C-alpha cells in the first residue's frame, strides 16, 4: 500500500520532485485493496449469527472479563422487567482473556453488517477495536471490532452476584425469547466449542439459574 502523505505532495520538496504518476498509481492501488473486517462474538453471536461471514475462528481478546451486567429491555427482557446479557468489563489484569468467535465479514457486506449490528446492539453498546489472538497459534493476532456495553451507559447494572442475576434471569423474557435460554445456550456453546475454557462466572450463573428454575417447578 502506498505510504506517500498526499497532503504534502507538491511540485517539489527541496531538490526532490514528486513523481505524481507514482502517487496516482498508489491511489488506484489503495482503492483496489479489499476491506478486511472482523467481528468478535462473546455472547449470543457465538451461537446465533444473523449476518453473512466468510470464515470464523475461535480465539480470545485480552484485558477484559465477560460479565452479565448489562440489562436487556428488548431481546431478553422488557422495560418493566429487564433481562441480563453479556458485556465486556475491563480487567485489572492485562492478561485476562475472554474467549469467543471471530467472524470475517465479506467486503461487500461490511456496511450492511455494521448497520445491522449497530441497531441490534443499540441499547448501550459501542464499537471498539482490539487485538484478537487466534486459538491456532500459527495464525498471527489481528485487529477486530467488539461491541461493549460501557460502564457509563444507562443499561449497565454494575457488579452483581450470580445468585442475584439468576433471580432476574428466571423472570425475564424478551422478543428473542426467555432470558434463561440465553444463559443456557451461551454456556453450552462455550462448553462445546471451547472445552478448555474454565469461566467461573458463566458456569456458576448457569447452575444458579437451573437451581432457581427447579425450585420454581417444585414450588408450583
SULGIRA-V554929 format. One line per field, one symbol per residue. ss: DSSP state (h for helix, s for strand, l for the rest). psi: psi as a letter, one per 40 degrees, with the letter a starting at -180 (. if undefined). Layout:
# SULGIRA-V554929
ss->???
psi->???
This chain:
# SULGIRA-V554929
ss->lllllhhhlllssllssllhhhhhhhhhhhhhllllsssssllhhhllllllllsssssssslsssssssssllllllllllssssssssllllllssssssssslhhhhhhhhhhhhhhllllsssssssssslllllllssssssssllllllslllllhhhhhhhhlllssllsshhhhhhhhhhhhhhhllllllhhhhhhhhhhhhhhhhhhhhl
psi->iiehhdeehidigbehihgddddddddddddehihhhihhhebdedeghfiiidiiiiaiiieiihiffhihecdfaiddgiahiiihhhieheeihhiahhhhhideedddddddddddfdgeiiiihihhhidheehiiiiihihhgieeieeheihhiddddddddeeihaeeaidddddddddddddddgeehghdddddddddddddddddddd.
